[in-house]
């Protein structure tokens, strides 16, 4: 898997980071962190959107991630189109299918 890190800045300061890994079929979100003082202003959404653009540019089928069962981030990911794809012990596996548009 190929990995990459992307940092979001706000006012010149680090506001968030996303770490992703890709293979031939999907992009996996390994980690998403947003500083407490910048939560709720779109930093996390922007980082997910950046990861989505990356996945689409590589013609990948989906984006995947895991979160702890009962974690409040579940609603955030559901709002962005992720659904529960399964359970792994204390984790929920979530994914979002991507549709690549082809031009004629």
trRosetta pair geometry for C-beta under 8 A, 3 or more apart (Angstrom, degrees):
i j d omega theta_ij theta_ji phi_ij phi_ji
1 21 4.2 33 154 175 130 114
1 22 6.4 155 -162 67 83 31
1 23 5.1 -59 -104 -66 83 87
1 28 7.3 -26 -154 30 147 123
2 21 6.7 154 77 -157 40 62
2 22 5.1 -21 61 57 94 89
2 23 7.7 156 17 -81 76 41
3 19 6.8 4 -172 -179 106 91
3 20 6.9 168 -149 91 60 45
3 21 4.7 -28 -94 -97 78 80
3 22 7.9 171 -83 14 33 66
3 30 7.3 3 -134 -10 111 148
4 19 7.5 179 91 -150 40 54
4 20 5.6 -11 59 60 84 89
4 21 8.0 160 17 -87 63 38
4 22 7.9 8 8 -3 105 104
4 54 7.6 -148 63 -152 145 158
5 17 6.3 -7 -171 -171 99 108
5 18 7.3 165 -152 85 53 46
5 19 5.0 -18 -101 -102 81 78
5 20 7.9 167 -86 20 34 66
6 17 6.9 161 83 -153 47 59
6 18 5.2 -7 57 56 96 91
6 20 7.6 11 3 5 105 107
6 47 6.5 162 93 -140 116 89
6 50 5.8 -149 134 120 165 145
6 51 7.6 -156 28 -65 141 78
7 14 5.8 -55 -172 -130 117 96
7 16 7.4 160 -159 88 51 48
7 17 5.1 -20 -105 -101 67 85
8 14 7.6 97 76 -160 53 55
8 15 4.9 -66 106 69 96 97
8 16 4.2 9 44 57 119 92
8 17 7.1 -148 15 -69 77 37
8 18 7.9 55 -22 -7 103 93
8 34 7.7 -12 57 -113 134 85
8 43 5.1 149 113 -158 154 95
8 46 6.1 109 -116 91 138 121
8 47 5.6 -91 -39 -68 129 101
9 12 6.2 0 176 -130 120 14
9 13 6.4 145 -156 68 78 27
9 14 6.2 -50 -103 -94 69 38
9 15 6.1 122 -146 5 17 97
10 13 6.1 -34 68 63 66 81
10 15 3.9 56 5 -52 109 143
10 38 5.5 151 29 -121 154 139
10 41 7.7 74 -120 94 156 138
10 43 6.7 -71 -43 -89 130 119
14 17 7.2 0 -174 -49 111 99
14 35 7.2 116 112 -38 75 128
15 34 6.6 -1 150 -151 75 77
15 35 5.6 -102 -153 21 47 111
15 38 4.1 -55 -156 81 105 175
15 43 4.9 -128 131 -122 118 146
16 32 7.4 5 -178 -175 112 72
16 33 6.1 -179 -149 97 70 55
16 34 4.0 -17 -99 -104 115 69
16 35 6.6 -123 -67 -2 63 72
16 38 6.7 -124 -39 94 96 131
16 43 4.3 143 -10 154 139 121
16 44 6.4 -154 -139 -74 160 57
16 47 5.6 -108 120 -45 130 141
17 31 7.3 3 108 113 96 105
17 32 7.6 -172 93 -143 52 38
17 33 5.4 6 52 55 86 95
17 47 7.6 105 155 -125 10 146
18 29 6.5 -55 -166 -143 104 98
18 31 7.0 173 -151 91 41 62
18 32 5.0 3 -110 -107 84 77
18 33 7.9 -176 -76 25 46 59
18 47 4.2 151 -31 175 130 120
18 48 7.4 170 -100 -67 153 46
18 50 7.1 157 46 71 143 115
18 51 5.8 -102 141 -54 150 120
19 29 7.6 107 77 -167 54 56
19 30 4.4 -56 103 68 100 111
19 31 4.3 28 36 45 110 99
19 32 7.9 -142 26 -63 65 46
20 27 5.5 -6 -174 -177 124 102
20 28 6.6 149 -160 77 67 49
20 29 5.7 -37 -102 -104 82 51
20 30 6.3 -180 -103 7 22 89
20 51 5.3 158 -73 -128 147 111
20 54 6.9 129 84 85 161 150
21 27 7.4 155 80 -160 40 56
21 28 4.7 -15 62 59 91 104
21 30 5.7 73 -10 -44 101 116
22 26 7.3 -153 -141 105 64 37
22 27 4.9 -25 -97 -104 88 71
22 28 7.3 -177 -81 17 36 72
22 54 7.5 -128 -61 138 139 111
22 55 7.2 -175 -109 -103 118 72
22 58 6.2 31 -172 93 152 171
22 60 6.6 -107 -147 -78 109 145
23 26 6.5 15 50 50 89 63
23 28 7.9 35 -1 -10 93 108
24 60 8.0 170 153 -111 28 83
25 60 6.3 87 151 -151 26 82
25 61 5.2 -21 -175 20 76 117
25 62 7.4 4 147 32 84 86
26 55 7.5 -4 -162 -139 47 120
26 60 5.4 119 -113 179 27 117
26 61 5.7 -55 -76 60 79 85
26 62 4.6 -21 -117 69 111 78
26 63 6.6 167 -170 -93 92 22
26 64 5.4 42 153 -5 140 109
26 95 7.6 -47 -147 -138 143 119
27 51 6.0 167 139 175 145 96
27 54 6.5 110 -107 97 152 103
27 55 4.1 -101 -8 -89 136 110
27 58 7.5 120 -61 54 106 133
27 60 5.4 110 -24 99 86 168
27 62 7.6 -147 34 105 69 45
27 63 4.9 -21 70 -112 98 76
27 64 7.3 169 86 24 47 69
28 63 7.7 159 -91 -164 25 57
28 64 5.0 -27 -109 72 73 95
28 65 6.8 139 -166 -82 62 53
29 32 5.8 -3 174 -38 124 108
29 48 7.7 -18 -93 -112 147 79
29 51 6.3 23 -88 -163 101 166
29 63 6.6 42 -26 176 101 101
29 64 7.2 -161 17 91 75 43
29 65 4.0 -19 58 -86 105 114
32 44 6.3 78 164 -140 123 94
32 47 6.2 148 -140 108 104 139
32 48 7.3 14 -121 -67 147 85
32 65 7.8 -15 -6 -132 118 149
34 38 5.8 -119 175 89 96 94
34 39 5.1 121 111 -87 121 76
34 43 4.8 135 -131 92 121 124
34 44 4.9 -76 -41 -59 141 93
34 47 7.7 -153 -73 3 101 140
35 38 4.9 60 65 24 93 101
35 39 7.2 -139 90 -34 44 79
35 43 8.0 -3 32 84 75 169
36 39 5.8 -37 -149 -2 34 117
38 41 5.7 -81 -172 37 66 121
38 43 5.1 51 139 -21 114 149
39 43 7.3 -84 -99 41 36 116
39 44 7.3 28 -130 -21 71 118
42 45 4.9 -60 -154 47 62 116
42 46 5.6 67 147 -28 85 101
43 46 5.8 -57 -149 36 28 111
43 47 6.5 26 154 -17 63 106
44 47 5.7 -55 -149 36 32 111
44 48 6.4 31 153 -17 66 105
44 76 6.5 -18 122 -179 147 138
45 48 5.7 -54 -148 38 32 110
45 49 6.2 35 152 -21 65 106
45 80 6.7 -172 -123 -90 80 121
46 49 5.5 -51 -145 36 32 114
46 50 6.4 37 153 -22 64 102
47 50 5.6 -48 -149 32 33 113
47 51 6.6 34 151 -17 63 103
48 51 5.6 -53 -150 38 34 112
48 52 6.3 39 149 -23 65 105
48 80 5.5 -21 135 -160 159 159
49 52 5.4 -50 -147 34 33 116
49 53 6.5 37 153 -20 64 101
50 53 5.7 -50 -151 33 32 112
50 54 6.6 35 150 -19 63 104
51 54 5.5 -52 -151 35 34 115
51 55 6.4 35 151 -19 66 105
51 63 6.4 94 130 -129 113 136
52 55 5.7 -53 -147 36 32 111
52 56 6.3 30 155 -17 65 107
52 63 6.5 -64 -95 -46 71 147
52 98 7.2 166 -154 -106 84 120
53 56 5.8 -55 -145 39 30 110
53 57 6.2 32 155 -22 64 107
54 57 5.8 -56 -148 34 29 112
54 58 6.6 12 156 -6 63 110
55 58 6.0 -69 -152 45 30 102
55 60 4.3 -81 -167 51 84 125
55 62 7.8 -67 -176 115 143 14
55 63 5.6 -97 -59 -72 166 96
55 98 5.8 -170 124 -54 121 162
56 59 7.3 33 -174 -78 37 33
56 60 7.3 -84 -67 38 25 81
56 98 6.0 -149 -83 -176 79 138
56 100 6.3 156 -148 -104 78 83
59 100 5.4 24 -133 -96 72 160
60 63 7.6 87 110 -66 128 63
60 98 6.3 63 91 42 74 144
61 97 6.8 -42 161 -143 74 74
61 98 6.3 162 167 45 22 92
62 95 5.0 19 167 -179 132 116
62 96 6.2 161 -159 80 82 43
62 97 5.0 -45 -98 -106 98 45
62 98 5.8 -175 -93 1 35 86
63 82 7.5 -81 89 -94 102 101
63 95 6.5 161 82 -154 48 66
63 96 4.9 -3 53 53 97 96
63 98 6.7 83 -17 -44 86 111
64 85 7.4 -56 -126 28 98 152
64 93 6.8 -11 -166 -174 104 92
64 94 7.1 155 -154 86 55 51
64 95 4.5 -21 -99 -99 74 95
65 77 7.0 -132 64 -123 133 145
65 82 7.2 -32 39 -136 109 151
65 93 7.7 166 89 -154 37 53
65 94 5.4 -16 65 63 83 96
65 95 7.6 159 21 -83 61 51
66 88 6.5 -44 -130 44 133 128
66 91 4.5 10 -178 179 114 132
66 92 6.8 161 -153 77 64 44
66 93 5.3 -31 -97 -99 85 61
66 94 7.2 159 -97 16 31 77
67 71 4.7 -119 162 51 112 141
67 73 5.4 -148 -133 77 147 115
67 74 6.0 -166 88 -73 149 76
67 77 7.1 -160 -20 -5 143 148
67 91 6.7 146 74 -153 27 80
67 92 5.6 -16 62 55 80 95
67 94 6.6 12 8 -2 102 122
68 71 4.4 105 65 -44 85 116
68 90 5.9 -13 -142 141 79 98
68 91 6.2 -63 -101 -103 37 62
68 92 7.6 33 122 11 12 84
69 87 7.4 25 -76 -134 118 107
69 90 5.7 -116 12 -176 105 58
69 91 6.7 -148 -32 -110 78 11
69 92 5.6 114 -87 -35 66 96
70 74 7.9 -124 162 -15 4 135
71 74 5.7 127 77 -28 75 90
72 75 6.6 -37 180 22 59 106
72 76 7.6 60 132 -13 70 104
73 76 4.9 -52 -159 36 58 120
73 77 6.1 52 147 -18 81 102
74 77 6.1 -60 -151 40 30 106
74 78 6.2 30 153 -20 66 109
74 92 6.8 39 -106 59 115 152
74 94 7.6 175 -132 -67 73 144
75 78 5.6 -53 -142 37 32 113
75 79 6.3 40 155 -25 64 103
76 79 5.9 -55 -155 30 27 114
76 80 6.9 12 151 -7 61 109
77 80 5.7 -65 -152 44 36 106
77 82 4.0 -37 160 48 97 138
77 94 5.5 55 141 137 146 163
78 81 7.8 128 -174 -6 31 8
78 82 6.0 -87 -83 68 36 78
78 83 7.1 72 -119 -92 78 49
80 96 7.1 -65 119 -75 86 155
81 96 4.7 76 111 -133 96 125
82 94 4.3 47 165 161 121 119
82 95 6.4 167 -147 89 84 11
82 96 4.6 -75 -91 -53 63 101
83 94 6.5 168 82 -152 24 81
83 95 6.8 -31 58 64 71 60
83 96 7.2 120 9 -88 72 60
84 87 7.9 9 -177 -58 113 74
84 92 5.5 -63 -126 -173 101 115
84 93 7.3 94 -162 74 61 54
84 94 5.8 -50 -98 -99 43 75
85 93 4.8 -69 69 109 96 96
85 94 6.2 139 5 -129 93 19
85 95 4.5 32 -38 12 142 106
86 92 7.7 159 89 -161 39 54
86 93 4.5 1 63 48 83 120
87 91 6.9 151 -162 86 57 55
87 92 6.0 -36 -105 -107 68 55
87 93 6.9 -150 -79 9 16 86
88 91 4.5 -16 68 67 91 108
88 92 7.9 171 25 -93 76 9
88 93 5.7 73 -11 -41 108 106
